[in-house]
Amino acid sequence: MYTFETLSPNDFEILTRDLLQKELSLTLESFKSGRDNGIDLRYSQNKENDIIIQCKHYQGSTFNDLIKTMKREVEKIKELSPERYILVTSLPLTPKNKEKIIEICEPYITRNSDIYSQNDINNLLQKFPEVEKNTFKLWMTSTNVLERLFHSGTYNKSEFKLENIKEKIKIFVPNPSLDKANKILEENNFVVISGAPGVGKTTLADMIIWQYVSQGYEFINVTDNINEAVNVYKRDENCKQIFYYDDFLGETNLAKNEDSDLILFIKQINKDKNKKLVLATREYILQQTKLSSEKIDYFEFKKCIIDLKSYSNLIKAEILYNHLYFSKLPEEYIQSIISNGNYVSIINHDNYNPRIIEYMTKPKILEYVKAENYFNEFMNNLNNPENIWSHAFENHLNNKSRSILFALTTTQYISSYFGNTDRIKETAKKICRKLYSENITDLDFKKNLKILNGDFIDIKGKNKLSFSNPSVIDFLENYILNNDLIPDFIELSEQYEHINWLYRTYFQNKSASAQNINIMFAKLKELNNNQFSTRYIDLLLQLIISSNDTTKIPQIKPELNELIKRNYRPIILENILKNISHDIFSESKIIKDFASTVKEKIIDYVNLNDDAEEYLVIWDFIESFKELWEEEHINKIYDDVNLCYEDLVDATIEIHKEEADADGLYFEIEKFQQLIDKYNLPYDTIKIEEAVEELEMKEEECEYSSNLNSVSTINSGLQNTVQESIKIINLFDSLNERYTNS
């Protein structure tokens, strides 16, 4: 006998649909058309609303609550005017209860059989056992299953574990990892569930355990070492046992000889069809153990790696919804997530993580977060996920792995770092020597990449690295800041991408200390002396601007003088010319002298120019330093642009035609339009627009058939996205109904 208390309203609606489709031999539309429209399920063939089915499932509600709700529903029923109206409720009802409902809902409900109560639904489940089987939250918490579960444990701790698992069933959402893990377990009799911190490894393992125990398997919860399992292993081939060893590798290594014992046990399990073994660990710990244990290294573990990237937005939404629905949080807290669609920000967050969802929906949150701040605190934890990574980083990783993560962090602002493991390796070696006084060999680098792969980083191919989750970057950047490592990383910087990352991360936002600004400024000058580059000078200027420190302007005079000597084209100096136009430099004679010299070089250079974009840079420079320009010089530049305009257009068209680049040519239109506007030229962009049209026609001819397939795929994807979005909206609308109708 089910009470359905483990089901959310969404679960209950799906169960109702599956049962009534079989009972009525009809296909029901399964949707929520809106919070107040009074329709949960519908059959419509000859009339818009032939049959309307309403599901009423409120946790902790009473019959009086149901009556109050139905009195409000009557007006909606009248407006819908169905031929038949069916009410389904999870409440137990007496015959008099049903008569009261009929009295309220006449003439739309005229017979007792159109009111399905708790007993009626249980009768349908006996009639259609396949529906019960497909509703895992139902049968996994049935009385028979629980009796079987709590008389199967060898130790009290196994029963304690099962009690803990039972609580998780309500909030679990089936995901691709469940089917994958079950398939591996069925084929091999053992599975290793791994993944990054907080992605749900233990929860997935728990659900698998519960499934097998409910089928009659004796449950053994292993907590210390594999010998616990060996000691209670039953050789009777008819005895079904499932063993669960969470965090089976401990912190970073196994006890003495346990690697041999573990592998022997797995091999025995593999041969016995009535024995199952579920192991859980973090992927980096497994890889680290392989380095220290040859037996573990050579053994082929059958792994199911949980990857949040494979979770659809709907799965993420259901995880959040279940945690909110079954939480003990007051209404105002939950409403703060629902209102204004705030839940969308959580679901779509790059750092979405089930552990953060769980943490933020525990009653303990009430102790220090007020309802009006709840959503903001939720987002703060997603924005700063240190709780997910800090323990693993500080306690589980070795210094060489940490150095590799730091090295990957310093290259995140350049796209070329994907596929540049050699550069990352050399950077990691320097970081490791500086921070930890340890050396990384080439072999160390390969081994530690394996440790990090799957949790902290993704390795795709021989030469392509990336972080597994954006939250890893957030954690590492905050770790460097909070542990005062910025000076160390400044000192280690030998390439532009490293120093640029430091500036963008810690200096651009004007939050760096004065001491670190001085260290950074000196390092930029040192790097520029070693390898002169306009990019370093650009960063020097930006650092002066962001720190608002005019005392540093005289210190960059040598760099500006060298720029003049090197006679760079204006286009190369574009960023520098923009930066010196900032207000902070308006009173500086050094900057004015530099700008004046640049002006003279532009006048000499301009008639040699063959780049439309460069004329735009020149115009912006003229606008920024009007006081330096005489009218005759500006007129000379106007004349030069006028004379070369048509040649520039023809050359641009020719280049893009050769490359068959219609998009590139299209974007050139804007550039030439700006040129016409800024220099007041008597031209238009018709010629280049005609060239774009010609190229586009050729592209359409070549790509017509492939585009048809692409459009079909895109339309299908868009349709799925729209349907998914509607389901998510309706899901959270039902939380509003919970409070409105309770």
Buried (B, 14 or more C-beta within 10 A) or exposed (E): EBEBEBBBBBBBBBBBBBBBBBBBEEEBBBBBEEBEEBBBBBBEEEEEBBBBBBBBBBBEBEBEBBEBBBEEBBEBBEEBEBEBBBBBBBBBBEEEBBEBBBEBBEEBBEEBEBBBBBEBBBBBBEEBEEBBEEBBBBBBBBEEBBEBBBEBBBBEBBBEBBEEBBEBBBBBBEBBBBEBBBEBBEEBBBBBBBBBBBBBBBBBBBBBBBBBBBEEBBBBBBBEBBBBBBEBBBEEEEBBBBBBBBBBBBEBBBEEEBBBBBBEBBEBBBEBEBBBBBBBBBBBBBBBBBBEBEBBBEBEBBBBBBBBEEBBBBBBBBBBBBBBBBBEBEBEBBBBBBEEEBBBBBBEBEBBBBBBBBBBBEEEBBEEBEBEEBBEBBBEBBEBBBBBBBEBBEEBBBBBBBBBBBBBBBBBBBEEBBBBBEBBBBBBBBBBBBBBEEEBEEEBBEBBBBBBBBBBBBBEEEEEBBBBBEBBBBBBBBBBBEEEBBBBBBEBBBBBBBBBBBBBBBBBEEEBEEEBBBBBBEBBBEBBEEEEEBBBBBBBBBBBBBBEBEEBBEBBBEBBBEBBEEEBBBBBBBBBBBBBBBEBBEEBEBBBBBBEBBBEBBBEBBEEBEBBBBBBBBBBBBEBBEEBBEEEBBEBBBEBBBEBBEEBBEBBBEEBBEEEBBEBBBEBBEBBBBBBEBBEBEBEBEBBBEBBEBBBEEBEEEEEEEEEEEEEEEEEEEEEEEEBBEBBBBBBBBBBBBEEBB
